[in-house]
Amino acid sequence: AHELNNPIGFIYSNMTHLRDYSEKLIQLVKVAEETPTQLTTKKEEFEVPAMSEYLPLEPGKFIVYRVDSTVFINVNTVLAVHSYQMKLQVDAQITDNLGRPSYRVYRYIRDKNGTQPWAIDGSFSITMLPDQVELTDDNQRIIKLHAPLREGFTWKGNRYLPDNPYGGIFSFSIDDDMKEWDFYYDLFSDFSYDGNNYADVLTVEQVDESTNLPIQPNYTIASRERSVEKYARGIGLVYREYYLWEYQNNSSSVAPTYTGFGITSWMISHN
């Protein structure tokens, strides 16, 4: 049976690339017919990698990450780091709540050493459109990638988020302007982290802002906003930082507190 399944699997795994190339060809023909003077510009736009090359999606594909999660303990007065492994596995093609073809992705977690069995930790969907890739998790929709994949290109990746998307969970104000974050492609290069080497990596910068860091005893407030993702060609997401936290020191009789979260995750294996 494997003699039959292998060719079928090869064809199926390349259907996304075929769709991308077909859509580009159709757009080129349309431009040539309607606005031929823009044909050269449009061809230059297409001479960049397809989004599916940096985020390949097919049922059964998985990536395992090591995750360091920043949490605040002792009544939110002390910063601590909890570590574990996370696996993201593409389950199946589905239709999202807007009626578009998407992929359902399951999230699993286990201990940091990988000695325990995987436990499911929720799911989300990824929708690959001709010009952008959307991820929807817990009803929050984010544009993770946007065409063209060219260094310096920018877009409003959080434009679909509501005001204060974490308002019901954390008592901070640093999420007020998340819809205005400017996502942009920073580097296309190799990348290394914690002894892991990744080739042909696309960096998506999202935000890098801080207030009153490092924290001093007389500060009444401090904060950190940091979000960056790195995608390796032919693999997918290999590295992520996502930090949103605020330090509050509003009373001389109460210890200063933190509110928020932070994660650093990096790929340790994939299929």
N, C-alpha and C positions, 0 to 999 in steps of 0.2 A: 504493500500500500504506500510505502514511503516514496516509491518511484513516481507515484501520481501526486502525492501530497506536496512534495518539495517544489515542483514547478508551479502548482496552484498557489502555494504560499508565497513564492517569489513574485508571481503576478499580482497577488492581492496586496502584498506589502508595498508595491510600487504604484498602486492606483492613485494615491494622494499626489505623488509627483506628476503622474500623467495628467491628472485634473488641473494642477497648477500650470503646467506647460500649455495645455489646451486653452485654458482661460487667457493666458498671455497672448497666444496666437490669435484668438478671436478678437481681443482688444486691439492688437496691432492692425489687423485687417480693417476693423471699424475706423481706427484713426486714419489709415491710408485712404479710406473712402471719403471720410467726412472732413478731416483737417490734415491733409497731407503735409503741410508745412511743419506740423508738430511731430512727424514720424521719427525724426532723428532723436528728439528729446525723449519720446516714449521708448524707443529702443534702448537708450542709455539707462532708463529706469529699470528695464527688464534684465539688463546685464548685471544682475546681482543675485545672490542665492535666494531660493524659495524659502518661505518660512518653515515649510514642512521638513527642510533639511536640518533645521536646528530644533525642531520639535516633532520628530516622527511619531505617529500615532497608529497603532494597530492592536487589536485585541490580543492580550497575553503579554504585551511588553511591560516590563517593570524596571524600576530603578530603586536601589536601596541606599538610604542616606544615614549618616551619623548626624544626630541633632544635639546641639547644646542649647538648652532653653533657659533663659534668664527669668527668674521668678523672685518675688519679694516675700520674705518670711518674717516671723516674729512680729506679727501685726503690721506688716508692710514696712518695717524699719531696717531690714537687712537684705542685701542683694545676695542671691544664691544661684548656682547653675545646676540644673538637672539634665542628665544626658541619657539618651536612648537611641534606638534605631527606628527608622520609619521606612516603609515600603509604599511606593505609589505604583499601582498596577492598572493598566487599561483593561477594562472589563468587556465592553461591547459598544457598538454604535447604537445611539438612541436619538430621540427627537427632543430638543430642549423646549422650554416653556414658551418660546417664540415660534415654534414649529420648524426649527432648523436642524439639519443633521449635526449630531454632536457625538462625543465619546464620553461614556461614564468611566470615571477613575476611582478606584477604591483606595483608601488610605489605611495602612496597618501599622501597628507599633509593637515593639518588644524591648527588652532590656538592652543596654548599650553594648554588652558583650555577645549578644545574639544567642544566648543559651536557652531562652524561653520560646515557646511557640508564638506565632503572630496572632495579634488580637485586632479585629477590625475597629477602626476609629473614624468611620464616616466615609463620605464620598463627595465628589464634585464633578462638574462637567467641563469639557473643553470643546469649544466650537471654533473650527478653522474656516474663516471666510476668505474670499479672494484677497482682501486687503488688510485683514487683521485677525488675530487669535484672541478669543475671549475665554476667560476662566470664570465660572460661576460657582461660588461656594457659600453656603448659608445665605442665599439670596443676594450676595454681593457680587457684582459683575465687574471684572477688570480686564482691560485690553493689555494682555501681556506682551504681544509682539505686533508690529505694524509694518506694512510694506511702504517703501522699499527698505530692505536691510542694508542701510548705508550709514557709515560712521557720521555722526552728527545729526541724523534725522531725529525729529522730536515729535511727540504727540501727548495728549492728555489721557494718560492711561487709566485714571480713576474717575473719568467724567460721568460714569453711570452710578457712582456711589451716592448715597444720600448724605445730607449734612450730618456731621458728627456720627459716622458709622459705628463707632465704639461707645457712643454715649450711654447706652443701656448697660454697659459692662464696666467701664472705667470712668472715674471722676477726674478727667483731664480735658484740656481744651486744645491739645496739639493736633487733634484730628479735624479741626474746623476747616482747614484749607486743603484737605487731601484731594479734593476734586481738581485743584489747581496745580498739582504736582506735574512737572514736565519730565516725562520719560524720554530718554534719548539713548541712542547707540553710541557707546564710548570707544570701545576697542574691539578689534578682531585679531586675536593673538592667542598663543598658548598660555596656559594658566596652571599653577601648582598651589596646592594647599594641603598641609598636614601630611606630606609625603606622597600625595596623590597628584599625578600629572594628567592634564587634560589638553588635548590638541585642538586647534582651530575653534577657539571659544569666542562667542559673541557676548559682550557685556551690555546689560541694560541698566543704566543708572536711573533711579527714580527720585530719591531725595537724600540729602546729606546735610542736615542742619542741627545745630546744638545751641543751647543757651546756658551761660554760666557754668561751663565745664572747664577745668575740674571744679567740683563743688567745694566751697569754702564755708566755714561755720556760720558766717554772718549772712549767707544767701538765704532769701526767703523762697526762691523758686529756681529750678534748673530743669532742663529737658534735653531729650535726645530723639531725633528723627533720622532714621537711616534705613534705606531700602535699596538693595541692588541684587540683580540676578545674573547668572552666567550660564549660557547654553553652549554645549559642545556639538559640533556638526556631526550628524548621524546618531547622536545619543539623546540629547534633550537637556533638561535642567541639571546642572552638575554642582552649582553652588548658589547659596542664597543667604543674605543677611536681611533681617526685618526687625527693627527696634523702634518702639514707640513707648516712651516712658517719661514720667514727670516727677520731679522731686519737690516736695512741699514742706515748708518750715514756717508755719503761720502762728505758732504759739510758743511762748517761753516756757510754758509748763508741760507741754506735750512734745514727745520726741518727733523729730522730722520723719516724714513718711514718703514712700514711693508708690506710684500707681502706674500700671502699664505692663508691658511684656517685651520680650526680645528673643529672637532665635538666630542661630547660625547653623546652617545645614550644608553638608557636602556629600557628594556621591562616593560610595565605597564599592558598589558593584552594580551590574546591570546585565540584561540578557540581549 
